[in-house]
Amino acid sequence: MQYKKIVLPNGLRIVFEEIPYVRSVSIGIWTEAGSKNELPECNGISHFIEHMAFKGTGKRSARDIAEEIDNVGGQLNAFTGKECTCYYVRVLNDHMALAFDILSDMLFDSSFTSAEIDKEKNVVIEEINMYQDNPEEVVHDIFASNVFKGHSLGYPVLGSQNTVKGIEREDILRYIKANYRPDNTVIAVAGNVTLHDIERLALEYFSDWGDKDRSIAAAGKPTMSFEHKIKQRDTEQVHFCLGFKGLTQRDKGLYSFLALNNLLGGGMSSRLFQRVREELGLVYSIYSYPTTYRDIGMLTIYAGTNPSQLENVLGAIMEELKALRKNGVPENELARIKEQMKGNYILSLEGTGSRMSTMGKSELLLDRIYSPGEILDRIDRISSCSIKEIINHTIDFENMAATILGKADHDILKTLEMIV
């Protein structure tokens, strides 16, 4: 597996991998524009722009965009996160020029008509309403707003009903000018392609992109707030998140941190799942996940349970965390986790879409792409010593955030303090 990279004079990076034994190609445009870039009054605008890009251009209607990709059996989609937005397409390699044409058309010539903006506001508000109806999802947004209090990393990607209603065409154009720039964008391509094809298409469709506006200040460096909070809501279950300080994307201990997550709550064989669900039968859903940003990171534990069992669930989680701090990780368990990580990684490379995503996100946020050999070597170098350092760094009960959503008694916060 060999990656190649082109940098156009305007600063746009194109990274690609030739996979000659497939018939498809995946193309993604990754731009460093997410909810982290937003002002409070325009929260949700990154995601809204992603929606609007599909609503028509100067030469294509929304229907045209959908039909042209569908007609060749392709797939076109997009997503928005905290630190980036990605527009991506997968087609047979015979139709790569069409894919470049449609993506560049959406990026540079979206119409943003008032009628479509008003219509799409209703669509996004319904998406927000659907999301709000799912407490297992919304607790993570409430948790993030509590942990990153006052910082844009704590803003929900979708925004709120009020902020979405307030978005105007001028706001969209201003945001795009400030945040959609060639110098903070990566085009990632994986599939049956050649250097000549990529160079030709990149120059044809993206060499004239030159607008830059750095006048909008970037968000300051985030810090974490380790408060314990309850958000009352009439739900059948109580949902909660516990959060600990993690690592940034570039930290040398990142893979030991990822191993800690896998061991703790990353799957059905993890300690929390086996103890709290399988042995004690206290929950249906319990897991942990790592969040790594450019300037900060976090490890989050989520569970949902009956209000009457909340204290027992919290107690069981704390027991597992304390045992982990005290005893570390046995060599046989660490070896199992490392094999699990290597297997998950290798399997993820079997599709052009996942390879494109790995390249695009790595180049955009890390300014480099690690080869599979380098990744596997970093996993192999995880040791009992390195994971012990991460455990001591992360599982710090004096720096633990907690957000509880549901019908929970406020006395549970005092109980949590005692358990810790």
C-alpha positions in Angstrom: 0.0 0.0 0.0 1.6 3.3 -1.1 0.2 6.7 -0.7 0.9 9.6 -3.1 0.4 13.3 -2.5 0.0 16.3 -4.7 0.0 19.9 -3.5 -1.5 22.5 -5.9 -0.1 26.1 -6.0 -3.2 27.3 -4.0 -2.3 24.9 -1.1 -4.9 22.3 -1.8 -3.6 18.8 -0.9 -4.6 15.7 -2.9 -3.7 12.3 -1.4 -4.5 9.1 -3.1 -3.8 5.4 -3.2 -3.9 3.3 -6.3 -5.7 -0.1 -5.8 -5.5 -1.7 -9.3 -7.5 -4.9 -8.3 -10.8 -3.1 -7.7 -13.2 -1.5 -10.1 -14.4 1.4 -7.9 -13.0 4.7 -6.6 -13.9 6.6 -3.5 -13.3 10.4 -3.5 -13.7 12.6 -0.4 -13.4 16.4 0.0 -12.3 17.0 3.6 -12.4 20.6 4.9 -11.4 21.8 8.3 -14.8 23.3 9.0 -17.0 21.9 11.8 -18.9 23.1 14.8 -15.7 24.0 16.5 -15.4 26.9 13.9 -18.9 28.3 14.8 -20.1 31.3 16.7 -22.8 30.7 19.3 -25.5 32.6 17.3 -24.7 30.5 14.2 -24.3 27.1 15.8 -25.3 24.4 13.3 -24.2 26.3 10.2 -21.5 23.8 9.3 -24.0 21.0 9.2 -26.6 23.2 7.5 -24.2 24.1 4.7 -23.5 20.4 4.2 -27.3 19.9 3.6 -27.5 22.9 1.3 -24.7 21.6 -0.9 -27.1 18.9 -2.2 -29.9 21.4 -3.0 -28.8 22.6 -6.4 -26.1 24.5 -8.2 -26.0 26.9 -11.2 -26.2 24.0 -13.6 -27.8 21.2 -11.6 -31.0 20.9 -9.6 -31.1 18.8 -6.4 -32.8 16.1 -8.5 -30.0 16.3 -11.1 -27.3 15.8 -8.5 -29.1 12.7 -7.1 -30.0 11.2 -10.5 -26.5 11.7 -12.1 -24.9 9.7 -9.4 -27.8 7.1 -9.1 -27.7 6.6 -12.9 -24.1 5.2 -12.7 -24.8 3.2 -9.6 -22.7 5.5 -7.4 -23.2 6.7 -3.8 -23.0 10.4 -2.8 -23.1 11.6 0.8 -21.6 13.9 3.4 -21.2 14.3 7.1 -20.2 17.1 9.6 -18.2 16.7 12.8 -16.7 18.9 15.4 -13.5 19.7 13.4 -14.3 18.9 9.8 -16.9 18.3 7.1 -16.5 15.7 4.4 -18.3 15.3 1.0 -17.7 11.9 -0.5 -18.7 9.8 -3.5 -18.0 6.2 -4.6 -18.4 5.2 -8.3 -16.9 2.8 -10.8 -13.5 4.2 -11.9 -14.9 4.8 -15.4 -17.1 7.6 -13.8 -14.4 9.3 -11.8 -14.5 12.5 -14.0 -18.3 12.7 -13.3 -17.6 12.4 -9.6 -15.0 15.2 -9.6 -17.4 17.4 -11.7 -20.3 17.0 -9.3 -18.3 17.4 -6.1 -16.6 20.6 -7.4 -20.0 21.9 -8.7 -21.5 21.4 -5.2 -18.5 23.0 -3.5 -18.1 26.1 -5.7 -21.5 26.8 -7.3 -24.2 25.9 -4.8 -27.1 28.2 -5.3 -28.3 28.7 -1.7 -31.6 30.1 -2.8 -33.8 31.6 -0.2 -36.6 29.1 -1.0 -34.3 26.2 -0.5 -32.8 27.6 2.6 -36.2 28.0 4.2 -37.2 24.5 3.2 -34.1 23.0 4.5 -34.4 24.7 7.8 -37.6 22.7 8.4 -35.7 19.5 7.4 -32.9 20.2 9.8 -35.2 21.2 12.6 -37.0 17.8 12.1 -33.6 16.1 12.3 -33.0 18.0 15.6 -36.4 16.9 16.9 -35.8 13.3 16.0 -32.5 13.5 17.8 -34.0 15.1 20.9 -36.5 12.2 21.1 -33.6 9.8 21.7 -32.1 10.4 25.1 -29.4 7.9 24.6 -28.1 10.2 21.8 -28.8 13.6 23.3 -27.0 12.9 26.6 -23.7 13.0 24.8 -24.4 16.5 23.5 -25.4 17.7 27.0 -22.3 16.1 28.4 -20.1 17.8 25.8 -21.6 21.2 26.6 -21.0 20.7 30.3 -17.4 19.5 29.8 -16.4 22.1 27.3 -18.4 24.9 28.9 -18.4 28.0 26.8 -16.1 26.6 24.1 -17.3 25.7 20.6 -16.2 22.1 21.0 -19.2 21.8 23.3 -21.7 23.0 20.7 -24.0 20.4 19.2 -23.1 19.7 15.5 -26.8 20.0 14.5 -27.3 23.3 16.4 -30.6 24.2 18.0 -34.0 25.1 16.6 -33.3 28.8 17.3 -29.9 29.0 15.8 -30.9 27.1 12.7 -34.0 29.3 12.2 -31.7 32.3 12.4 -29.3 31.3 9.6 -29.4 33.6 6.6 -27.9 33.4 3.1 -25.3 36.0 4.0 -24.2 34.0 7.1 -23.7 31.0 4.8 -21.6 32.9 2.3 -19.5 34.5 5.0 -18.9 31.2 6.7 -17.9 29.5 3.5 -15.5 32.3 2.6 -13.8 32.1 6.0 -13.7 28.3 6.4 -13.9 26.6 3.0 -10.3 27.4 1.8 -7.9 25.3 -0.4 -5.2 25.6 2.3 -7.4 23.8 4.9 -8.9 21.2 2.6 -7.8 17.8 1.5 -9.1 15.7 -1.4 -8.6 12.0 -0.7 -8.9 9.3 -3.4 -8.6 5.6 -3.1 -9.3 3.0 -5.9 -8.4 2.1 -9.4 -6.8 5.4 -10.3 -3.4 6.6 -11.6 -1.3 9.6 -10.8 -1.9 11.0 -14.3 -5.7 10.8 -13.8 -5.7 12.5 -10.4 -3.4 15.3 -11.4 -5.4 16.1 -14.5 -8.7 16.1 -12.8 -7.4 18.0 -9.7 -6.0 20.8 -11.9 -9.1 20.9 -14.1 -11.6 21.3 -11.3 -9.7 22.8 -8.3 -6.7 24.8 -9.5 -8.7 28.1 -9.7 -9.9 27.9 -6.1 -8.2 30.8 -4.4 -10.5 32.6 -2.0 -9.0 32.9 1.5 -10.2 35.0 4.4 -8.5 34.5 7.7 -10.2 37.4 9.4 -12.3 35.2 11.7 -10.4 34.2 14.8 -10.1 30.6 15.6 -11.6 29.2 18.8 -9.2 29.4 21.8 -7.7 26.3 23.3 -10.4 24.3 25.1 -10.2 23.2 28.7 -12.3 20.6 30.5 -14.8 21.3 33.3 -15.2 18.3 35.7 -18.5 19.1 37.2 -21.3 16.6 38.1 -24.7 17.6 36.7 -28.2 16.2 36.4 -30.6 17.2 33.6 -34.1 16.1 34.6 -36.2 14.5 31.9 -39.2 12.2 32.0 -37.6 9.1 30.5 -38.0 5.4 31.3 -34.2 5.0 31.8 -31.5 7.2 33.3 -28.7 7.9 30.8 -25.3 9.1 31.9 -21.8 9.9 30.7 -18.7 9.9 32.8 -15.7 11.6 31.3 -11.9 11.7 32.0 -9.1 13.6 30.4 -7.6 11.9 27.4 -5.0 12.6 24.7 -4.8 14.8 21.6 -4.6 13.4 18.1 -0.9 13.8 17.9 0.1 12.4 21.3 2.8 9.7 21.3 0.7 7.6 23.7 -2.4 7.6 21.5 -2.4 3.9 20.8 -2.0 3.0 24.4 -5.0 5.3 25.0 -7.0 3.5 22.3 -6.0 0.2 23.9 -7.3 1.4 27.3 -10.7 2.2 25.7 -10.9 -1.2 24.0 -10.1 -3.0 27.2 -12.5 -0.9 29.3 -15.7 -0.6 27.1 -14.8 -0.9 23.4 -16.8 -4.1 22.7 -18.7 -7.1 24.1 -15.5 -8.6 25.5 -14.6 -5.4 27.4 -14.5 -5.3 31.2 -17.5 -3.0 31.6 -19.7 -4.9 29.3 -18.8 -8.3 30.8 -19.2 -7.1 34.4 -22.1 -4.6 34.3 -24.3 -6.2 31.7 -23.3 -9.9 31.5 -22.5 -10.7 35.1 -24.8 -8.2 37.0 -27.5 -7.7 34.4 -27.9 -4.1 35.3 -27.9 -2.5 31.8 -28.7 -3.2 28.2 -26.2 -0.7 26.8 -22.8 0.2 28.3 -19.7 1.3 26.4 -16.7 3.7 26.4 -15.3 5.7 23.5 -12.2 7.9 23.0 -12.5 11.4 21.6 -9.3 13.0 20.2 -9.2 16.5 19.0 -6.3 18.8 17.8 -5.9 20.4 21.3 -7.6 18.1 23.8 -8.9 14.6 24.3 -11.3 12.6 26.5 -12.4 9.1 27.4 -16.2 8.8 28.0 -18.2 6.0 29.6 -21.9 5.8 28.7 -24.6 3.6 30.3 -28.4 3.6 30.5 -30.3 1.9 33.3 -33.5 1.9 35.4 -33.4 4.8 37.9 -33.6 2.3 40.8 -30.4 0.7 39.6 -28.4 3.8 38.9 -26.4 3.7 42.2 -25.5 0.0 41.6 -24.4 0.7 38.0 -22.2 3.6 39.1 -20.8 1.5 41.9 -19.9 -1.4 39.6 -18.2 1.0 37.1 -16.2 2.6 39.9 -15.1 -0.9 41.1 -13.8 -1.7 37.7 -12.0 1.6 37.3 -10.4 1.3 40.7 -9.3 -2.3 40.0 -7.7 -1.1 36.7 -5.8 1.6 38.5 -4.6 -0.7 41.2 -3.7 -3.9 39.3 -3.0 -2.6 35.8 -3.4 -4.9 32.8 -2.2 -8.6 32.7 0.1 -9.5 29.8 -2.4 -12.0 28.4 -5.2 -9.4 28.4 -3.0 -6.8 26.8 -2.0 -9.3 24.1 -5.6 -10.0 23.4 -6.4 -6.3 23.1 -3.5 -5.7 20.7 -4.6 -8.5 18.4 -8.2 -7.1 18.5 -6.9 -3.7 17.5 -4.8 -5.1 14.7 -7.6 -7.2 13.4 -10.1 -4.3 13.5 -7.6 -2.0 11.7 -6.7 -4.5 8.9 -10.3 -5.4 8.3 -11.1 -1.6 8.0 -8.7 -1.4 5.0 -10.8 -3.8 2.8 -13.0 -1.0 1.3 -12.0 2.0 -0.8 -14.2 4.1 1.3 -12.5 3.4 4.6 -9.1 3.8 3.0 -10.1 7.2 1.6 -11.4 8.2 5.0 -8.2 7.2 6.8 -6.1 9.2 4.3 -8.3 12.3 4.2 -8.8 12.7 8.0 -5.1 11.9 8.8 -3.8 14.4 6.2 -6.2 17.1 7.2 -5.8 16.8 11.0 -2.3 15.3 11.4 -0.6 16.6 8.3 0.6 13.1 7.5 -0.6 9.6 6.7 0.7 6.6 8.6 1.2 3.4 6.5 -0.4 0.2 7.7 3.0 -1.1 8.7 3.6 2.0 10.9 0.1 1.6 12.5 0.7 -2.1 13.2 4.1 -1.3 14.7 2.6 1.4 17.0 0.1 -1.1 18.2 2.8 -3.8 18.8 4.8 -1.2 20.8 2.0 -0.9 23.4 3.4 -2.3 26.6 2.2 -2.9 30.2 4.3 0.1 31.2 2.8 2.4 28.5 -0.8 1.5 29.2 -0.2 1.9 33.0 1.0 5.4 32.3 -2.2 6.1 30.4 -4.4 4.6 33.1 -2.8 6.8 35.7 -3.2 9.8 33.5 -6.8 9.1 32.5 -8.5 7.4 35.3 -8.3 10.3 37.7 -11.3 10.5 40.0 -10.6 14.0 41.1 -10.9 15.0 37.4 -14.0 13.1 36.4 -17.0 14.8 34.7 -20.5 13.4 35.1 -23.8 14.2 33.3 -27.0 12.4 34.2 -30.1 12.6 32.0 -33.5 11.4 33.3 -35.5 11.0 36.5 -32.6 11.0 38.9 -32.6 12.1 42.5 -30.0 14.8 43.2 -28.8 12.8 46.1 -27.1 10.5 43.6 -24.5 13.2 43.1 -23.5 12.9 46.8 -23.5 9.2 46.4 -21.2 9.5 43.4 -18.8 11.6 45.4 -18.8 8.9 48.1 -18.3 6.1 45.6 -15.3 7.9 44.1 
